[in-house]
Amino acid sequence: FFSLINVPARGRFLLNMSKTTEELLGELSQQDGFAHCADVLLKLLSNLAGDPNNPKYQKIRVTNPLLQEKLFAVPGAHTLLCALGWQEEGEFMVGHAVDHGMLTECVNLLQGLRDSAQPSSRPASANPVAEARNKEIQAKLAAQRAEKERLLAAARDDREARANRRSVASTASDLPDNGGSNIKRYSDLGIDLNRGGG
């Protein structure tokens, strides 16, 4: 188990009397998955710093799959929580003995480290299921766009084809002026039945 010592002159916790929280955060920031780990740590620690008497923020379930994947899978995250005063109680880590001044300082340091992390050092996606789902959605959207373009092109072609066809109404101007009394055949109206009616 870890021994924690409060050094009031510098306001730093020492872990095993050898590492400060700044050093622990520095080591943590070099690990793969630091960006996601920092996001989770910032949420947990900021909530506790903002409302230290709320029991909801004083306890985290170690077996939580999200915490396992994004927080505890990163080497050094558990050590940092212990250095801040969190203690294991069964399947929980409880933050009853956390120094809130140190907690606020740690949140500020962690925020700075996360903000200064290079975007290229952050993994594109830590969740392969979410990445596969995103690719599936992108493929569906591309297929929908292609289908929409195909339908628009077909509608354009149909409009052009209808405009090019000779309509029956266009021959009505060729009707005789006598009211149609001399019309005895379809050909008098300009309709050629051998051509399909129009």
N, C-alpha and C positions, 0 to 999 in steps of 0.2 A: 504494500500500500504506500501511498505517497505522503511525505511529510511536508506541510505547508508552513512557511514562516512569513510573517508580515514584517517588512522592513519599513518603518514609518518615515525615515529620513528621505528615502527615495520614492516611497509609495508604490513599491513593486512587491509582488509575491514571488517567492523563490520556490522552485520545485526541486526537491532533493538537494536543496541548497546550492544548485548549480545553474539553473536556467530561469531567466525572467520571462514574464508573459510576452514581452517584446520578442525575445529569442524564439519562444515557442511559436508565436505568430509568424515570424520570419521563416522558420522551418516549414510550417504548415503551408505557407504561400508558395513554396517550391514544389509541392506535391501535385500530382495529376488529380484533376477534379476539384481543385481549390476554389474555382469560381462558384460552383454549386454549393460546396461546403460553406463558403463565406456567406452566401445568400441565406442559407438555413441558420447558421450561427448568428448572423445579424438579426434575423427575425426573432430567434429565441432570446438572445441577450437584450435586444432593444425592448421587447415586450416586458421582460423582467425588470429592466432599468426604469421603464416608464411607469410600471405599476408593481412595485416590489411586494406589496401585501396581498396580491391576487394569487390564490393557491393554484389557479389554472396555469400560471406562468412559472411556478416553482417546481414543476414536475414534468419530465418527459419520459415517454415509454421507449426503452432501449430496443425493444423488439419491433417497433414500428418500421414497416418495410421502406418507407420513404427516408426515414432517418438512417436506416441501415445502409441504403444505397448512396445517399448524398452526403451524409455527415460521418457516420462511424466507419465507412469504408475508406476514408481518407486518413492515412497515418498521421497521428498527432492531434486529431480533433478531440478524442476522448481525453487525452492527457491535458489538453488546454482546459476543457471543462472541469477536470479534477483540480487543476491549478487555480481555477477561479472560485473553488469552494463547492462545486457540485459533488454529491456523494451518491454511490450506488446503494439502492435499497430494493432488492429483488429485481424485478424487471424494469424498474424506474431509476432515473437519476434525479435527485432532488437537490434544489438550489436554495436550501434554507440558510446556509452559512456563507452566502456570497457577500463579499464586500462591495457595496453598491458604488462607491467611488472608483474602485478598481474596475468594476463592471463597465462603467461609463467610459473610462479610459480605454479599456479593451475594445469596446464598440467603435470608438473613434479610430483607433489603430487599425482595426479590421476593415473599417470602411475605406481608409486610405490605401491599404494594401490591395483591396479588391478593385478600387478605382484605378490604381496604377498598374494593375495586371494587364499585360499586352493581350489584345483580342485574339492574336494568333495562338497564345498559350492556352486559351480556353477551348475545351472540346466542342465540336460542332453540335453533338448531341450525345448525352450520356445514356439516353434511353433508346435502345434499338427498336422497341415496339412502337414508340412514338415516331421515330424516324421512318419506319416502314409505313405507318399509317399516313404520314405526311406525303410520302412518295405516291401512295395509292390515291390520295385526294388530288394531288397535282396531276396524275395520269387521267383521272376522271374529268377534271376541269379541262384538260387539253382535248380529250375526246369530245366533250360537250361543245367546245369552241369550234372544233373541226366540223362537227355535225351542223352547227348553226351556220357556218360559212357555206357548207354544201347546200343547205336548204335555201339560203339567200341567193346563191348562184342559180339554183333550179327555178326559183321564183322569177328571177331576172330573165332567164332564158324563156320561160313560159310567157311572160309579158311581151317579149320581143316577137315570139312566134305568133301570138294572137294578133299583134299589131300588123304583122306582115300578111296575114291571111285576108283574102278578099271576102268581105262580109256581104250578105244579102241586102242589107239596108243601104249599102253604097250604090246599088243599082236602082234604087227606087226613084232617083232623080231622072232616070231614063224612061219613065212611064209616059204614055201618051197623055195629052192634055184633055182629051175628050171624056175623062172620068172613068176610063177603063172599059168602055162598051165594046171596044175592038179586041179585047184580050180573050183569046180562045185557047191558047197553049201556054205552057210554062215558059217556053222560049220567048214569048211576048213580054214576059217579065224579066228576062235575062237569066233564067234558070236553065241550066243544062243538066238534065237528069242523067245523062251518061257520065257526067263528071262527078257525081255523088251529091247533087243537090245544091251546090252552092258555088 
